[in-house]
Amino acid sequence: MIYSNTNPAYKIISNHGFAEVVENTALQQHSLHAVTAYNAGDIICSFAAKETLTQPTYLTIQINHDHHITLAPEFLQYINHSCHPNVFFDTTNFQLLAVLAIEPGDELTFFYPSTEWVMAQPFICFCNTTKCLHSIQGAAQLDEKVLQQYQLTNFIKTKISQRQQH
């Protein structure tokens, strides 16, 4: 089902200027959708660590070996996974970047293994893109040829380099 603010299956939960949290009322799932257009490479917003944890959760972003952050602003947690993402969490500069052109209404999605070495809650992906990997467990479980297709955090690049050296 494609999001539309006129479709009764969708309810806008909150608006944050550049994006809005939307609930698919039929599935009771939340997502974050663009309110304005972005070009690939645009900075969508800055983010910060609301909290730093030593272990991952399903809501954290990994920034190094034993630091996993919850996001501020908190509504960024509604950026769901896609194997063909349109945004990237730059954990060096703490910026959310557009990696593809984004139109108003588009769901903002990122590739979870771009920030996660081993995920707290692996899952089966149903993004239905031509690049769908189906099993999402973190970058540690993916071949380098697959990972080369994505923008990755410096932490994940370092982990890949360390893996190559062994």
C-alpha positions in Angstrom: 0.0 0.0 0.0 1.4 3.4 -1.0 1.3 6.2 1.6 -1.0 9.1 0.9 -2.3 11.6 3.4 -5.7 11.2 1.9 -5.7 7.4 2.2 -7.8 6.4 5.3 -5.4 3.4 6.0 -2.8 6.0 7.0 -2.8 8.4 9.9 -0.3 11.2 10.5 0.9 10.8 14.0 3.3 13.9 14.1 4.8 16.4 11.8 8.4 17.5 12.3 8.9 20.1 9.5 10.9 18.0 7.1 9.2 14.7 7.8 6.1 13.2 9.4 5.5 10.0 11.4 2.8 8.0 9.8 0.9 5.0 11.1 -0.5 2.3 8.7 -3.6 1.7 10.7 -4.3 -1.6 9.1 -0.9 -3.0 10.1 -0.3 -0.8 13.1 3.1 0.0 11.8 4.9 3.4 11.9 7.2 5.0 9.3 8.8 8.3 8.6 7.9 10.1 5.4 9.5 13.1 3.7 7.5 16.4 3.6 9.9 18.1 1.3 12.1 16.9 -1.7 15.8 16.1 -1.3 18.5 15.4 -3.8 21.1 12.6 -3.3 23.8 14.0 -1.0 21.6 16.5 0.8 21.8 16.8 4.5 18.2 16.1 5.8 18.9 16.8 9.5 21.5 16.5 12.2 21.0 14.0 15.0 22.5 13.3 18.4 22.8 10.5 21.0 19.9 10.6 23.4 21.4 7.7 25.3 24.5 5.6 24.8 24.3 1.9 25.6 27.0 -0.9 25.6 24.7 -3.4 23.9 22.5 -3.0 20.9 18.7 -2.9 21.0 16.3 -2.8 18.1 16.1 1.0 18.4 19.9 1.8 18.6 22.4 2.8 15.9 25.9 1.4 16.4 28.7 4.0 16.4 31.6 1.8 17.5 32.4 -1.6 19.0 30.6 -1.1 22.3 28.6 2.1 21.8 25.1 2.0 20.5 23.0 5.2 20.6 19.3 5.9 20.8 18.5 8.8 18.5 17.6 12.4 19.2 15.3 13.6 17.7 13.5 10.5 18.8 11.1 10.4 15.8 14.1 9.2 13.7 13.6 5.8 15.2 10.7 5.4 12.6 13.1 5.2 9.7 12.6 1.6 8.7 15.0 -0.8 6.8 15.2 -1.2 3.1 17.7 -3.1 1.0 17.4 -0.2 -1.4 17.6 2.7 1.0 17.2 6.4 0.4 18.9 7.8 3.5 22.1 7.1 5.5 23.0 7.7 9.1 26.5 9.3 9.0 27.7 8.5 12.5 30.9 10.4 12.1 29.2 13.8 11.5 25.9 12.9 13.1 23.9 13.8 10.0 21.1 12.0 8.2 21.9 12.1 4.4 19.8 11.5 1.4 21.5 8.8 -0.8 18.8 8.9 -3.5 16.4 11.6 -4.7 13.5 11.8 -2.3 10.0 13.2 -3.1 7.4 14.5 -0.6 5.5 11.5 0.7 8.4 9.0 0.2 9.1 6.8 3.1 12.6 7.4 4.5 14.5 4.1 4.7 18.1 3.0 5.6 20.1 -0.2 5.2 20.4 -1.5 8.8 23.7 -3.3 8.2 25.2 0.1 7.1 25.4 0.9 10.9 25.0 -2.5 12.6 27.8 -5.2 12.7 25.6 -7.7 14.6 22.0 -6.9 15.1 20.1 -7.3 18.4 17.0 -8.6 16.5 17.7 -10.1 13.1 14.7 -10.4 10.8 13.4 -11.5 7.4 13.1 -8.5 5.1 10.0 -8.0 2.9 11.1 -4.7 1.3 10.3 -6.3 -2.1 13.1 -4.4 -3.9 15.2 -6.0 -6.6 18.1 -5.8 -4.1 16.3 -7.5 -1.2 18.6 -9.7 0.8 15.8 -11.3 2.8 17.8 -12.2 5.9 19.0 -9.1 7.8 21.4 -9.9 10.6 24.0 -7.1 10.4 27.1 -6.4 8.2 29.1 -9.2 9.8 27.0 -11.8 8.0 27.2 -10.2 4.6 29.7 -10.7 1.8 32.0 -7.8 0.9 30.6 -7.6 -2.6 27.1 -7.0 -1.2 28.4 -4.4 1.3 30.2 -2.5 -1.5 26.9 -1.6 -2.9 26.0 0.5 0.1 27.2 3.6 1.9 28.6 2.4 5.2 29.6 4.0 8.4 33.3 4.4 9.2 32.8 1.8 12.0 31.4 -0.8 9.6 34.2 -0.1 7.1 36.8 -0.6 9.9 35.2 -3.9 10.9 35.3 -5.1 7.2 38.9 -4.1 7.0 39.7 -6.0 10.2 37.9 -9.1 8.8 39.9 -8.9 5.6 43.2 -9.0 7.6 42.3 -12.3 9.3 
